[in-house]
C-alpha cells in the first residue's frame, strides 16, 4: 500500500502587489557589513574625485629638488596655506615671463 500524494502549496505572487525594486541592494544584516559597504562606497567616491581632478591635468613634470629646497617649499606651502604645486607653477610662470618664453 502506498501513501497518498501530498498536495504542495505553491506561492503565487499577487498581480496587484507592488514589485520591489531589484536594483536596490538589500540592507546589511549587521553593523559590520554596513561598515564594510560604507567604506567601499567611500573608496569608490574618493577614486572618482581623484580621477576627475587628474582629468584636467594633461602633463606632469618631475622635478628633482635637494632636501633644503624641498623643505623650504613645504614650509612655504604650509605658511601660505596653498599647495606646493601651486607655488611651483607660479614660479615657473614667473620665470618664463621674465625670459620672454
N, C-alpha and C positions, 0 to 999 in steps of 0.2 A: 504494500500500500504506500502511495506517495502523498506527501503533504500538498495541500492546495497552494497555488501560486499566490504570493503576496502582491498586493497592489502597491506600486510605488507612487508616491505623490510627487508630481513634477511642479516646480515653482515656475509659473509663467508670469513674466512681468506685465504689469498693468499698462495698457496702451496710453492711458491718460496720466500716468505718473510722470513727474518731471525727470528728465535724464540728468545724470550727474556729468559734470564736465571732466572728460578723460584727460585733458591737458594739465590740470592742476595736480601737483604731487600730493600724495596722502600726507596728513600731518604726522610728524615723527612720533614714534611710540614712547620715547623717553627723552629726558633732558640732554643726555649725551649725544643722541642722534640729532637733536635740534642744534646743539652747539656745533657739531661737525658740519651740518648743512649750512649754517650761518657762516662759518669760516670759509667753506668752499665758495659760497656766493661772494664773500668779501674778496677772496683771492681773484675770482673772475673779474669783479668790478675793478680792482686795482690794475690787473693786466690790461683791461680795456682803457683805463685812464692813461696808463703809460704808453700804450700803443697810439692813442690819439695825440698825446704830447709829442711823441717822436715823429709822428706822421708829417708834421710841418717842417721838421728839420731834415734837410736833404743831405747835408755834408757834415762830417765830423773832422776835426783836426786834432791830432795827438801832439801835445806839446810837452817836451821834456824840461822840467824845472829842477833847479837844485833845491836842497832842503830849505835853505834860508828863504828863497823866493816863494816857495810853496807855503811856508809858514806865514810869511808876510801877507800873501794873497788870502790865505784862510782867515787871518786876523782881520784884514780889511773887509772881507766879506761879512764876517760876524758883526763888526762895528757898524758897517753901513746897512746891515740887515738886508743884504742882497746876495745873489749867488756869485760864486767865483766865475762862472761862465759869463755873467753879465759884465763883470769887471774886465775880463779878458777881451770880450767883444768890443767894449768901449775903447780899450787901449789899442786894439788892432785898428779900429776905425779911425781913431785919432792919428795914429802913426801913418796910415795910408793917406789920410787927408793932408798931413804935413808934407809928405814927399810927393804929393800930387798923383798918386797912382789910382 
